[in-house]
Amino acid sequence: MDKGMKGQSLGIDKPDYQQAWEMVLGELRTEMSRALYETWVQPLKAVGFENGTFTVGAYNAYGRAWVEERLGARITRLLEGLYAEPVKFNVMVANGFYRPRGEEVSIKNTVPQDLAHDDATTAEMLESEASPATHATDLAGAGRSRKLMLQRAYGSERAKLIQPERGMFVTGYLFNNWLPLLGHSAFTIIMAARAMCYWNPMTGELRNVVETEMGELAERAAVSVRTVKDVLNAELVQRYFLRYRVRRVMTPNGVRTAGISMQVRMDDPLTPLDQVKTGLLEEEEWYLPEFSGEKE
């Protein structure tokens, strides 16, 4: 397919950057699923081609990272085929493309006040990690402003109970690759533990050490305390996802257990098999020294 596009650059003038980008979009549209294309590729806007660098704009840093990691090499090859010269593909964050002139809608002001509290969820997550497709729809003039969309999603009595802004992101990799290895109980306990923590990959803010009790974790995961103990001591779980140490206090009757301190890994590691296949080894110790190893 690359060869076919390269042939287009022979015997004709080289396309301008807008024409070139439309050709690239045409190729990618045939290679990707409709959902992926419309979510991540279609919203990209061509910015220019200068000094061998072809630049496009993405709505936010998350969209930029997704395109660079998964499509950067492919798009570079397509552009080099069109221009018959080396091309550097660059993605910049340029969310000004996605806001119609004169429309200055404050996302934070459209979220009900009683929902915009605790951790940096609600408006902060919507502002920084919303799907680019949503903003592309606004740009295309679909007849709905962001304000109306947010009011519809977060402004009802029903939404106050469901709190749709307090979602948890689960990768397909965790579900498809780790779940068969861990089992359902371990999977739900890991997700329950993550729900007690906070991580913003956009800013790097991480709060993943929590004080809790096995009974509380068991209730959150809808399993027994015995199951929680077994999972916390399972080799795969301890090595890659959850570490804990028992908190003990001195009482008149001697030392007693007062709960656990737990450190939770918020990003998804590669499975042992994928580490062997790719040669990308995970860090042996992602946890703090005080969680180096205690079993109950």
Residue frames relative to the residue before (quaternion, step in Angstrom):
aa qw qx qy qz dx dy dz
M 1.0000 0.0000 0.0000 0.0000 0.00 0.00 0.00
D 0.5992 0.5544 -0.3525 0.4575 3.58 1.09 -0.70
K 0.6540 0.5286 -0.3216 0.4353 3.58 0.92 -0.93
G 0.6327 0.5443 -0.3349 0.4373 3.55 1.03 -0.80
M 0.6773 0.4738 -0.2980 0.4774 3.57 0.95 -0.81
K 0.6260 0.5461 -0.3502 0.4328 3.56 0.99 -0.74
G 0.6230 0.5551 -0.3423 0.4319 3.55 1.06 -0.68
Q 0.5873 0.5912 -0.3782 0.4032 3.55 1.17 -0.52
S 0.6815 0.5067 -0.2972 0.4365 3.59 1.14 -0.58
L 0.5900 0.5762 -0.3679 0.4297 3.60 1.26 -0.07
G 0.8466 0.1768 -0.1383 0.4826 3.54 -0.89 0.95
I 0.7259 0.3171 -0.2508 0.5564 3.61 1.23 0.15
D 0.6185 -0.5263 0.4134 0.4118 3.55 -1.23 0.31
K 0.5341 -0.6165 0.4667 0.3417 3.52 -1.14 0.66
P 0.5043 -0.6684 0.4496 0.3111 3.60 -0.97 0.80
D 0.4867 -0.5980 0.5146 0.3750 3.55 -1.19 0.36
Y 0.7179 -0.4875 0.2665 0.4195 3.56 -1.22 0.34
Q 0.6249 0.5338 -0.3501 0.4494 3.61 1.05 -0.63
Q 0.6609 0.4934 -0.3031 0.4772 3.57 0.96 -0.89
A 0.6425 0.5294 -0.3224 0.4505 3.56 0.96 -0.87
W 0.6744 0.4967 -0.3054 0.4531 3.57 0.92 -0.87
E 0.6157 0.5335 -0.3466 0.4649 3.58 1.05 -0.69
M 0.6408 0.5123 -0.3239 0.4712 3.60 1.03 -0.75
V 0.6393 0.5133 -0.3232 0.4727 3.58 0.99 -0.81
L 0.6416 0.5212 -0.3223 0.4613 3.58 0.95 -0.86
G 0.6324 0.5426 -0.3307 0.4432 3.55 1.01 -0.78
E 0.6571 0.4951 -0.3049 0.4797 3.57 1.01 -0.80
L 0.6904 0.4876 -0.2916 0.4479 3.58 0.82 -0.98
R 0.6007 0.5826 -0.3569 0.4152 3.57 1.07 -0.72
T 0.6997 0.4586 -0.2688 0.4774 3.58 1.06 -0.70
E 0.6986 0.4954 -0.2583 0.4470 3.58 1.20 -0.48
M 0.7522 0.3817 -0.1899 0.5025 3.57 1.17 -0.56
S 0.5825 -0.5279 0.4607 0.4120 3.53 -1.29 0.24
R 0.6257 -0.5649 0.3827 0.3781 3.54 -1.14 0.61
A 0.6478 0.5381 -0.3254 0.4300 3.59 0.96 -0.87
L 0.6820 0.4761 -0.2939 0.4710 3.59 0.87 -0.93
Y 0.6524 0.5246 -0.3230 0.4414 3.55 0.91 -0.90
E 0.7200 0.4529 -0.2672 0.4529 3.59 0.77 -1.00
T 0.6636 0.5140 -0.3092 0.4471 3.58 1.12 -0.60
W 0.8415 0.2478 -0.0828 0.4728 3.58 0.76 -1.04
V 0.7557 0.4048 -0.2200 0.4655 3.60 0.97 -0.76
Q 0.6650 0.5386 -0.3186 0.4077 3.56 0.78 -0.97
P 0.6822 0.4931 -0.3205 0.4345 3.66 0.93 -0.71
L 0.5184 0.6449 -0.4311 0.3598 3.65 1.14 -0.29
K 0.1847 -0.7870 0.5827 0.0832 3.56 -1.02 0.81
A 0.4324 -0.6871 0.5207 0.2641 3.57 -0.88 0.96
V 0.2275 -0.7931 0.5565 0.0977 3.56 -0.87 1.03
G 0.7322 -0.3711 0.2510 0.5131 3.59 0.93 -0.82
F 0.2426 -0.7307 0.6159 0.1673 3.54 -1.36 0.19
E 0.2086 0.7853 -0.5435 0.2108 3.56 -0.37 1.25
N 0.8521 0.0395 -0.0699 0.5171 3.55 -1.00 0.95
G 0.7239 -0.4621 0.2415 0.4518 3.56 0.96 0.89
T 0.6523 0.4880 -0.3187 0.4845 3.61 1.24 0.08
F 0.1735 -0.7738 0.6055 0.0667 3.54 -0.75 1.12
T 0.0943 -0.8346 0.5427 -0.0045 3.57 -0.54 1.19
V 0.0493 -0.7588 0.6487 0.0314 3.52 -1.08 0.86
G 0.3714 -0.7302 0.5318 0.2147 3.55 -1.24 0.46
A 0.1571 -0.7603 0.6251 0.0814 3.55 -1.07 0.86
Y 0.6135 -0.5902 0.3755 0.3664 3.57 -1.15 0.56
N 0.8134 -0.0423 0.0488 0.5781 3.60 0.91 -0.83
A 0.7218 -0.4606 0.3071 0.4154 3.54 -1.33 0.19
Y 0.6124 0.5521 -0.3598 0.4367 3.59 1.07 -0.63
G 0.6604 0.4939 -0.3007 0.4791 3.57 0.97 -0.86
R 0.6249 0.5382 -0.3355 0.4552 3.55 1.03 -0.78
A 0.6747 0.4965 -0.3002 0.4562 3.59 0.86 -0.96
W 0.6337 0.5410 -0.3355 0.4394 3.60 0.98 -0.85
V 0.6933 0.4695 -0.2808 0.4691 3.58 0.85 -0.96
E 0.6592 0.5170 -0.3231 0.4402 3.59 0.87 -0.88
E 0.7135 0.4732 -0.2647 0.4437 3.57 0.85 -0.97
R 0.7938 0.3549 -0.1661 0.4650 3.57 0.86 -0.94
L 0.8167 0.2438 -0.1041 0.5126 3.58 1.06 -0.66
G 0.4125 0.7561 -0.4479 0.2398 3.58 1.24 -0.20
A 0.6990 0.4660 -0.2768 0.4665 3.58 0.81 -0.99
R 0.6553 0.5201 -0.3155 0.4479 3.57 0.96 -0.86
I 0.6743 0.4874 -0.2969 0.4686 3.59 0.87 -0.93
T 0.6139 0.5489 -0.3472 0.4487 3.57 1.03 -0.76
R 0.6628 0.5015 -0.3107 0.4612 3.59 0.92 -0.88
L 0.6477 0.5178 -0.3234 0.4558 3.57 0.97 -0.80
L 0.6700 0.4941 -0.2999 0.4659 3.59 0.93 -0.85
E 0.6467 0.5058 -0.3246 0.4697 3.58 0.98 -0.77
G 0.6214 0.5300 -0.3424 0.4645 3.57 1.11 -0.60
L 0.6722 0.5028 -0.2942 0.4569 3.55 1.06 -0.77
Y 0.7770 0.3555 -0.1751 0.4891 3.54 0.93 -0.91
A 0.3071 -0.7800 0.4921 0.2349 3.58 1.30 -0.21
E 0.6754 0.3818 -0.3130 0.5478 3.55 0.96 0.92
P 0.6266 -0.5254 0.3887 0.4246 3.60 -1.18 0.34
V 0.0669 -0.7944 0.6036 -0.0029 3.54 -0.97 0.92
K 0.2256 -0.7330 0.6241 0.1496 3.54 -1.07 0.78
F 0.2397 -0.7805 0.5651 0.1184 3.57 -0.74 1.09
N 0.0405 -0.8158 0.5755 -0.0397 3.55 -0.69 1.12
V 0.1298 -0.7728 0.6179 0.0643 3.56 -0.97 0.93
M 0.0673 -0.7976 0.5993 0.0121 3.55 -0.76 1.04
V 0.4642 -0.6383 0.5261 0.3168 3.54 -1.23 0.48
A 0.1303 0.7918 -0.5762 0.1551 3.55 -0.55 1.20
N 0.0062 0.8608 -0.5089 0.0072 3.57 0.56 1.13
G 0.4611 0.6745 -0.4570 0.3516 3.59 1.21 -0.01
F 0.5647 0.6071 -0.3804 0.4097 3.58 1.21 -0.46
Y 0.7456 0.4614 -0.2097 0.4327 3.55 1.06 -0.75
R 0.6731 0.4531 -0.3109 0.4949 3.59 1.21 0.12
P 0.3979 -0.7275 0.4997 0.2505 3.60 -0.43 1.13
R 0.5944 -0.5961 0.4045 0.3574 3.56 -1.04 0.81
G 0.7961 0.2821 -0.2308 0.4831 3.52 -0.98 0.92
E 0.6552 0.4787 -0.3272 0.4842 3.58 1.23 -0.19
E 0.0697 0.7871 -0.6042 0.1022 3.55 -0.34 1.24
V 0.0597 0.8223 -0.5581 0.0936 3.54 0.26 1.28
S 0.2712 -0.7563 0.5743 0.1572 3.56 -0.78 1.00
I 0.3802 -0.7400 0.5065 0.2264 3.56 -0.51 1.16
K 0.6462 0.5398 -0.3396 0.4192 3.56 0.90 -0.90
N 0.6832 0.4948 -0.2990 0.4462 3.58 1.00 -0.74
T 0.6644 0.5026 -0.3150 0.4546 3.61 1.17 -0.32
V 0.6053 0.5309 -0.3646 0.4678 3.60 1.23 -0.15
P 0.5315 -0.6358 0.4398 0.3462 3.61 -0.80 0.89
Q 0.5591 -0.6584 0.3889 0.3204 3.56 -0.89 0.95
D 0.6843 0.4881 -0.3120 0.4429 3.58 0.97 -0.72
L 0.6391 0.4786 -0.3454 0.4931 3.60 1.27 -0.02
A 0.6733 0.5029 -0.2959 0.4542 3.59 1.13 -0.59
H 0.4839 0.6302 -0.4694 0.3853 3.56 0.39 1.26
D 0.7731 0.3272 -0.2733 0.4696 3.52 -1.37 0.21
D 0.8685 -0.0243 0.0396 0.4935 3.56 -1.31 0.29
A 0.5461 -0.6211 0.4403 0.3494 3.60 -1.16 0.32
T 0.2145 0.7722 -0.5659 0.1934 3.56 0.51 1.19
T 0.6977 0.5218 -0.3054 0.3843 3.59 -0.86 -1.03
A 0.8721 0.0434 -0.0273 0.4865 3.53 -0.74 -1.11
E 0.6370 0.5432 -0.3545 0.4164 3.60 0.93 -0.80
M 0.6704 0.4799 -0.3044 0.4771 3.57 0.94 -0.86
L 0.6475 0.5177 -0.3260 0.4544 3.56 0.96 -0.81
E 0.6660 0.5223 -0.3073 0.4350 3.58 0.95 -0.87
S 0.7968 0.3627 -0.1675 0.4533 3.54 0.85 -1.01
E 0.8220 0.2670 -0.1114 0.4905 3.58 1.01 -0.66
A 0.3481 0.7435 -0.5093 0.2581 3.60 1.17 0.26
S 0.5912 -0.5942 0.4123 0.3570 3.55 -1.11 0.70
P 0.5091 -0.6567 0.4560 0.3188 3.61 -0.86 0.89
A 0.5773 0.6036 -0.3896 0.3880 3.59 1.08 -0.59
T 0.6003 0.5699 -0.3637 0.4273 3.59 1.07 -0.70
H 0.7114 0.4479 -0.2611 0.4746 3.55 0.88 -0.97
A 0.5976 0.5451 -0.3674 0.4591 3.57 1.09 -0.56
T 0.6189 0.5410 -0.3394 0.4573 3.56 1.06 -0.72
D 0.6213 0.5281 -0.3409 0.4679 3.57 1.02 -0.78
L 0.6641 0.5209 -0.3049 0.4412 3.56 0.90 -0.97
A 0.6828 0.4994 -0.2856 0.4503 3.57 1.00 -0.79
G 0.4659 -0.7066 0.4323 0.3110 3.57 1.26 -0.05
A 0.1634 0.8236 -0.5248 0.1396 3.56 0.83 0.96
G 0.5808 -0.6293 0.3625 0.3678 3.56 1.24 0.04
R 0.6899 0.4086 -0.2864 0.5245 3.56 1.25 0.16
S 0.2910 -0.7403 0.5744 0.1935 3.55 -0.76 0.90
R 0.6280 -0.5339 0.3931 0.4074 3.55 -1.21 0.42
K 0.6087 0.5733 -0.3624 0.4117 3.55 1.03 -0.71
L 0.6731 0.4890 -0.2971 0.4685 3.57 0.91 -0.90
M 0.6414 0.5294 -0.3265 0.4491 3.56 1.01 -0.82
L 0.6869 0.4789 -0.2894 0.4638 3.56 0.92 -0.87
Q 0.6265 0.5270 -0.3430 0.4606 3.55 1.02 -0.72
R 0.6467 0.5195 -0.3143 0.4617 3.55 1.03 -0.79
A 0.7153 0.4625 -0.2550 0.4577 3.58 0.97 -0.86
Y 0.8329 0.2415 -0.0812 0.4912 3.57 0.93 -0.88
G 0.6504 0.5907 -0.3023 0.3696 3.57 1.21 -0.21
S 0.5999 0.5832 -0.3669 0.4068 3.60 1.19 0.11
E 0.6376 -0.5135 0.4081 0.4040 3.54 -1.29 0.31
R 0.6210 0.5507 -0.3303 0.4494 3.55 1.07 -0.79
A 0.6722 0.5006 -0.3004 0.4553 3.58 0.95 -0.89
K 0.5859 0.5788 -0.3760 0.4246 3.58 1.12 -0.56
L 0.6768 0.4661 -0.2848 0.4936 3.56 1.13 -0.64
I 0.7097 0.4540 -0.2586 0.4726 3.57 0.90 -0.95
Q 0.1038 -0.8280 0.5348 0.1328 3.59 1.07 -0.81
P 0.0416 -0.8535 0.5192 0.0141 3.60 0.58 1.13
E 0.6005 0.5710 -0.3742 0.4163 3.62 1.15 -0.38
R 0.6663 0.4770 -0.3044 0.4856 3.58 1.23 -0.33
G 0.2122 0.7936 -0.5352 0.1969 3.55 0.70 1.10
M 0.3206 -0.7092 0.5883 0.2194 3.53 -1.33 0.27
F 0.3516 -0.7375 0.5413 0.1984 3.53 -0.89 0.97
V 0.0298 -0.7853 0.6182 -0.0176 3.58 -0.78 1.08
T 0.3396 -0.7531 0.5239 0.2075 3.58 -0.66 1.04
G 0.5769 -0.5662 0.4581 0.3698 3.53 -1.21 0.49
Y 0.5973 0.5744 -0.3607 0.4280 3.56 1.12 -0.64
L 0.6521 0.5030 -0.3222 0.4669 3.59 0.91 -0.86
F 0.6944 0.4825 -0.2787 0.4552 3.56 0.90 -0.93
N 0.7661 0.4053 -0.2110 0.4519 3.59 0.80 -1.00
N 0.7781 0.3663 -0.1784 0.4781 3.60 1.00 -0.79
W 0.7514 0.3905 -0.2293 0.4800 3.58 0.95 -0.80
L 0.5945 0.6011 -0.3760 0.3793 3.60 0.96 -0.77
P 0.6713 0.4769 -0.3335 0.4591 3.68 0.82 -0.78
L 0.6670 0.4923 -0.3095 0.4659 3.62 1.11 -0.57
L 0.7430 0.4395 -0.2243 0.4522 3.56 0.92 -0.94
G 0.3731 -0.6877 0.5274 0.3312 3.55 0.94 -0.89
H 0.6573 -0.5633 0.3396 0.3679 3.55 -1.21 0.55
S 0.6426 0.5317 -0.3448 0.4306 3.60 0.92 -0.79
A 0.6724 0.4810 -0.2993 0.4764 3.58 0.86 -0.93
F 0.6281 0.5487 -0.3349 0.4385 3.59 0.98 -0.82
T 0.6993 0.4599 -0.2808 0.4697 3.59 0.84 -0.94
I 0.6343 0.5203 -0.3376 0.4616 3.61 1.03 -0.67
I 0.6270 0.5210 -0.3317 0.4748 3.59 1.02 -0.76
M 0.6768 0.4790 -0.2989 0.4724 3.59 0.90 -0.88
A 0.6303 0.5199 -0.3370 0.4679 3.60 1.03 -0.71
A 0.6479 0.5102 -0.3129 0.4711 3.57 1.02 -0.79
R 0.6507 0.5092 -0.3183 0.4647 3.59 0.96 -0.80
A 0.6270 0.5492 -0.3358 0.4387 3.58 1.07 -0.71
M 0.6505 0.5028 -0.3105 0.4772 3.59 1.23 -0.35
C 0.6894 0.4514 -0.2579 0.5045 3.56 1.31 -0.18
Y 0.2754 -0.7385 0.5841 0.1942 3.55 -1.33 -0.12
W 0.0905 0.7757 -0.6195 0.0790 3.55 -1.01 0.89
N 0.0537 -0.7726 0.6323 0.0191 3.54 -0.90 0.97
P 0.2624 -0.8037 0.5107 0.1565 3.62 -0.16 1.22
M 0.5681 0.5966 -0.3888 0.4125 3.59 1.20 -0.36
T 0.7906 0.2822 -0.1363 0.5260 3.58 0.95 -0.89
G 0.4740 -0.6786 0.4364 0.3527 3.57 1.23 -0.38
E 0.4512 0.6888 -0.4623 0.3290 3.59 1.25 -0.01
L 0.0156 0.8126 -0.5765 0.0836 3.55 -0.80 1.08
R 0.0453 0.7541 -0.6537 0.0437 3.54 -0.90 1.01
N 0.1783 0.8399 -0.4826 0.1729 3.57 0.17 1.28
V 0.5817 0.4948 -0.4130 0.4962 3.57 1.17 0.56
V 0.0004 -0.8254 0.5614 -0.0597 3.57 -0.58 1.15
E 0.3315 -0.6923 0.6042 0.2139 3.51 -1.28 0.58
T 0.1791 0.7935 -0.5572 0.1668 3.58 -0.59 1.08
E 0.3802 -0.6680 0.5703 0.2898 3.53 -1.31 -0.35
M 0.5961 -0.5765 0.4050 0.3850 3.55 -1.11 0.55
G 0.6108 0.5584 -0.3480 0.4405 3.56 1.11 -0.63
E 0.6507 0.5056 -0.3154 0.4707 3.58 1.00 -0.79
L 0.6561 0.5011 -0.3085 0.4725 3.58 0.96 -0.87
A 0.6344 0.5316 -0.3226 0.4592 3.57 1.04 -0.79
E 0.6547 0.5089 -0.3122 0.4637 3.58 0.99 -0.84
R 0.6563 0.5148 -0.3109 0.4556 3.58 0.96 -0.85
A 0.7440 0.3968 -0.2126 0.4938 3.58 1.01 -0.82
A 0.3685 -0.7533 0.4654 0.2829 3.60 1.32 -0.09
V 0.5412 0.5491 -0.4418 0.4587 3.56 0.89 1.04
S 0.6119 -0.5515 0.4086 0.3931 3.57 -1.27 0.07
V 0.6248 -0.5240 0.4152 0.4032 3.57 -1.26 0.36
R 0.6082 0.5507 -0.3517 0.4507 3.58 1.04 -0.72
T 0.6461 0.5107 -0.3178 0.4698 3.58 0.99 -0.80
V 0.6249 0.5338 -0.3384 0.4583 3.60 1.00 -0.80
K 0.6574 0.5093 -0.3147 0.4576 3.60 0.89 -0.89
D 0.6590 0.5071 -0.3109 0.4604 3.58 0.93 -0.89
V 0.6712 0.5002 -0.3012 0.4567 3.57 0.94 -0.90
L 0.6680 0.5118 -0.3112 0.4416 3.59 0.88 -0.91
N 0.7249 0.4069 -0.2384 0.5021 3.58 1.15 -0.53
A 0.4497 0.6787 -0.4609 0.3530 3.60 1.27 0.04
E 0.5801 -0.6423 0.3755 0.3316 3.58 -0.90 0.93
L 0.6920 0.4781 -0.2965 0.4524 3.60 0.78 -0.97
V 0.6574 0.5126 -0.3113 0.4562 3.55 0.98 -0.85
Q 0.6865 0.4775 -0.2883 0.4664 3.58 0.86 -0.93
R 0.6821 0.5058 -0.3007 0.4342 3.56 0.94 -0.80
Y 0.8373 0.2552 -0.0894 0.4753 3.58 0.90 -0.89
F 0.8257 0.3045 -0.1239 0.4585 3.63 1.02 -0.57
L 0.8400 0.0476 0.0341 0.5394 3.61 0.64 -1.04
R 0.0253 -0.7582 0.6514 0.0132 3.54 -1.02 0.88
Y 0.0053 0.8106 -0.5856 0.0069 3.57 -1.03 0.68
R 0.0976 -0.7429 0.6528 0.1116 3.50 -1.37 0.29
V 0.4900 -0.6754 0.4741 0.2808 3.54 -1.05 0.79
R 0.2818 -0.7240 0.6038 0.1784 3.55 -1.01 0.86
R 0.0444 -0.8050 0.5916 -0.0107 3.55 -0.78 1.02
V 0.1232 -0.7857 0.6041 0.0515 3.56 -1.08 0.77
M 0.4393 -0.6784 0.5251 0.2664 3.53 -1.21 0.57
T 0.0393 -0.7849 0.6183 -0.0109 3.55 -0.87 1.01
P 0.6869 -0.4594 0.3357 0.4521 3.60 -1.21 0.15
N 0.7047 0.4358 -0.2556 0.4982 3.56 1.16 -0.51
G 0.7050 -0.4291 0.2652 0.4986 3.56 1.26 0.23
V 0.7048 -0.4346 0.3413 0.4449 3.56 -1.31 -0.24
R 0.0190 0.7927 -0.6093 0.0109 3.54 -0.97 0.86
T 0.5569 -0.6054 0.4574 0.3379 3.55 -1.25 0.48
A 0.1451 -0.8116 0.5638 0.0483 3.56 -0.87 1.00
G 0.7559 -0.2964 0.1897 0.5520 3.58 1.19 0.35
I 0.4263 -0.6799 0.5246 0.2843 3.54 -1.24 -0.37
S 0.2794 -0.6649 0.6536 0.2292 3.50 -1.37 0.41
M 0.0712 -0.8258 0.5593 -0.0131 3.56 -0.78 0.98
Q 0.1640 -0.7491 0.6324 0.1098 3.54 -1.06 0.82
V 0.1786 -0.8130 0.5537 0.0253 3.52 -0.80 1.13
R 0.3127 -0.7181 0.5865 0.2063 3.56 -0.92 0.88
M 0.2700 -0.8159 0.4977 0.1167 3.55 -0.63 1.16
D 0.6912 0.4030 -0.2882 0.5262 3.62 1.13 -0.47
D 0.5026 -0.6725 0.4620 0.2858 3.58 -1.20 0.47
P 0.3022 -0.7547 0.5522 0.1849 3.59 -0.73 1.00
L 0.5643 -0.5503 0.4717 0.3952 3.54 -1.29 0.18
T 0.5072 -0.6166 0.4950 0.3428 3.56 -1.11 0.60
P 0.6564 -0.5115 0.3585 0.4229 3.64 -1.15 0.43
L 0.6468 0.5212 -0.3286 0.4496 3.60 0.98 -0.79
D 0.6816 0.4768 -0.2954 0.4699 3.59 0.91 -0.85
Q 0.5889 0.5557 -0.3744 0.4519 3.58 1.11 -0.53
V 0.6582 0.4952 -0.3051 0.4779 3.56 1.00 -0.83
K 0.6709 0.5186 -0.3031 0.4348 3.58 0.91 -0.92
T 0.7848 0.3587 -0.1678 0.4768 3.56 0.88 -0.96
G 0.3898 -0.7146 0.4901 0.3118 3.57 1.14 -0.52
L 0.5349 0.5972 -0.4102 0.4348 3.58 1.30 0.22
L 0.1326 -0.8380 0.5280 0.0367 3.54 -0.07 1.31
E 0.4314 -0.6858 0.5274 0.2557 3.55 -1.07 0.79
E 0.5928 -0.5534 0.4370 0.3891 3.55 -1.20 0.48
E 0.5039 -0.6662 0.4595 0.3019 3.54 -0.93 0.91
E 0.8053 0.1010 -0.0372 0.5831 3.59 0.98 -0.83
W 0.0918 -0.8058 0.5850 -0.0001 3.57 -0.27 1.31
Y 0.6602 0.5309 -0.2745 0.4548 3.55 1.32 -0.34
L 0.6345 -0.5377 0.4063 0.3784 3.54 -1.33 0.31
P 0.6577 -0.5438 0.3428 0.3927 3.62 -1.13 0.59
E 0.6550 0.5363 -0.3352 0.4134 3.60 0.98 -0.74
F 0.6820 0.4298 -0.2831 0.5196 3.58 1.31 -0.19
S 0.2805 0.8267 -0.4594 0.1636 3.56 1.22 0.43
G 0.7963 -0.3348 0.1698 0.4743 3.58 1.09 -0.29
E 0.2688 0.7246 -0.5962 0.2174 3.52 -0.34 1.29
K 0.0674 -0.7830 0.6178 0.0285 3.53 -0.91 0.90
E 0.2906 -0.7614 0.5577 0.1574 3.49 -1.10 0.77
